[in-house]
């Protein structure tokens, strides 16, 4: 068993790596969730700890992404409210659905997210003076998808970023660095809302959250800068493969495969 000092160091280091992965790829769970389980936390407690810690990531990531967010206020006016309402619903569901069911459902969400991220997208780039009309059914479907991602984020904070990236990769004509920054802002706010709901429902493991938060803050400020220097397709492949690997690991533990 680790001493308190060793536990602090482990959590800070893991938080830095998870913060970078979260803001650059949206898959902090690839690093953090298995570590928290290995440290002996039950699945729901590990999820709550992960989500509360992720709040600190947004404090580092959003200031580092000001340039990418500038000029996209109209998109954020739709993205943020849908995500926040969904996160409230998901956070409440976490304490209604039995923990055993939670552990069995999560691998399916991560598997779907990994597959969606790996699918190449072909976006029509709007030309100057060109008017592009998006079918209403497609807009409604995108809004529903964003709401469901918000609900999933509230329900299972880890890997919500992969789901959001998979939705935005099909609905946004902006470069990856832009909609990745939008994801960081929307899910950062969603994590804050979820953390408040969690705090009203269950004790928060602050001895885990605070060192993780320090790491998340550092990693969150580094992630957006790393994204600017890496090919978008490479990042998506890494995200997708990582999600599939995590899904396989969780399938094994949840179903004894």
N, C-alpha and C positions, 0 to 999 in steps of 0.2 A: 504494500500500500504506500502511496506517496505521502511525504510530509507536506505540511501546509505551504512551505516555501516552494517546494518542487511543483505542487499543484498550481500555484500562482504563475510560475514561469511557463509551465506547459500551456495554461489557458491563454496567457498573453501572446505567446508565439503562435498558437493555433488560431487565435483571434486575428492576428495580423494576416496570416495566410488566407483565412476564411474571408476577411474583409476585402482583400484583393480579388479573390475568386468571385465574391458576391457582386462587387461593383463592375468587374471586368467581364464576368461571364454569367452571373446570376445563379451560381450553384455552390453557395456556401456550405450546403449540407454535405457535399462530397467530402469536405474536410471536417466539419464540425459535428454533425449529427452522430456519425459512428464513434467519434472520440467521446462524446458525452455519454453514449450508451456504454462504452468500454469503461468509463469512470464510475459506472454503477447507477446512473440515473435511469428511472423508468421512462418509456417512450414519451408519454405526455409531458412529464417534467422536463425531459431533454428538449422537447419542442418549445415549451414555454421559455426555458432558459435561452435557447437559440434566438427566438423572436425578440425577447427583451434586449439581448445583447446586440442584435442587428440594428436597433434604434441608433446606436452610436455610429454605425457605418454611415448612415445618411448625413450625420454631422460632418463627416470628412468628405463624403462623395459629392454632395450637392454644391458646396463652394468650389470644388475642383472642376465642376461641370458647367459653370456659369456661361461660358462661351457657347457650348453646344445647346444649352436651353434657350438662349436669347433668340427671340423672334418666333417662338413656337407656343406662345401663350394660348392661342385658340385651341390647339390640340390638347393642351394640358387642362383646359376648362372642361373637357369631356372626360379625359382619362382619369383625373384625380377624383372627382366625385363618385364615379362608378366604382373605382377601386376602393375608396373609403367605405362606402355603403356595404360593399361585398365583404370587406374585412371584418366589419362589425358582426354580420351574419355568421361568418365562418368562425370567429372567435367564440361566439355563443354556442355554436354547434359542437365545438371541441369538448365542452363540458356536459353535453347532452348525450353524445354518441359514446358508447363504452370504449375503454382504452384498447381492448382486444380487437375491436372492429377497426379502430384507428390504425393500428399496426398493420392490419391486413389490407386496408384500402390504399395507404400511401404509395406502395410500390407501383400500383397501376398508374397513378397520376404522374409519377416521375418517368415511367416508361413511355407514356404518351408524349410528354414534354420532350424527351430526348429524340423521339422519332420526328416530331414536328420541326425541331430545330435543324435536323439534318436534311430536311427536304429543301432543295434549292428553290429560291423565289425568283420570279421574273416580274419586276415592277415596271410599269410604263412610266417613264419620266416625262412630266408635263413640260411642254415647250412654251416659250414666251407667247402670250396672247391666246394660248389654247385653253379651252374650257373642257374639263374632264368631269363627267357626271357619274357619280357612284350610285349604283342601284340601291334603292331604299332597303331591300331585303339584306343586302350585303352589309350596309351600315348597321342595321339592327342586329345582325349576327355578330358583328365585331363588338358592338356595345355589350351584348349578352356575354361574349367571351371575356371581355375585360372585367365585367361584374363577377363572373365565375372565378376568374383568376384572383380577384380581390378576396372572394369568399375562401378560396383555397389557401391564400396567404394567411388569412386570419385563422384558418383551421390548422394548417401545417406551414409555419413560417419558412421552413427550409425548402428550397427548390421552387418557390413561387416565382423567383426571377426568371427561371428557365421557361416557365409557362407564359409569363408576360412577354418575354422576348419572342417566343414562338408565335404569339398573336400579333405583335407589332411588326414582325418580319413580313407578315402577309398583308397588313393593313396600312403600313406607313411607307411612303415613297422617300423618306429621309434616309441618309446614310446610317450605318450601324451605330456609329459613335453618338448620333443624335438620339435615336430611339432607345439606346442603352442608357443615356443620361435621363431621359424621360422615365424609363423604368425605375431607375435609382430614386428619383424624386417621389414618384407615385407610391412605390412600395415602401419607401422610407416613412412616409406619412401613414401608410397602412399599418406598418409595424408599430408606430407610436400608438395608434388607436387600439390595435390588438393588445399591446402591452398593458394599456389602461384596463381593458376588459379582463385580461388575465389576472391583473392585480386585485380586481374585485372578487375573483372567483377562487383563487388559490394563492398560498404563500409563494413569493418569489425567492429563488435560491441566489441571494445577492453575493454570496461568497464565490459563486461561479460567474455571475453576470458581470460584476465590476472588473475583474481582470480581463474577461473576454471583451468588455466594452473598450478598455484601453487598446487592446489589440485591434478591434474592429475600427476604432477611430483612426489609427495609423494606417491600417490596410485600406480603409475606405477612401482615404485621401490619395493613396498611391494608385488604386485601381483605374480610375478614369484617365490618368496620365499614361498608364501602360496601354490602354485600349487605343489611344491615338497613334501608337507606334507599331501596332500589329495588324496584319491583314484580317479583315472581317470574316472571310470564309474560314480561315484557320481557327479563329476563335469559336465559330459556330461548330466546327468539327470537334474541337476539344470539348465544348459544352455538351454536344450530343453524345459523344462517346462516354464522357464522364457520367452523364445522366443514366445511360444504359447500364454502365457498370454498377452505379449505386442502386439502381432498380433491381438488378440481379442479386446483389448482396442482401437487400431488404426482403426480396422474395424468399431467399434461402432461409433467413432468420424467422420470417413470419409464418412460412408454410412448411418449414423443416425439409426443404428440398435438398 
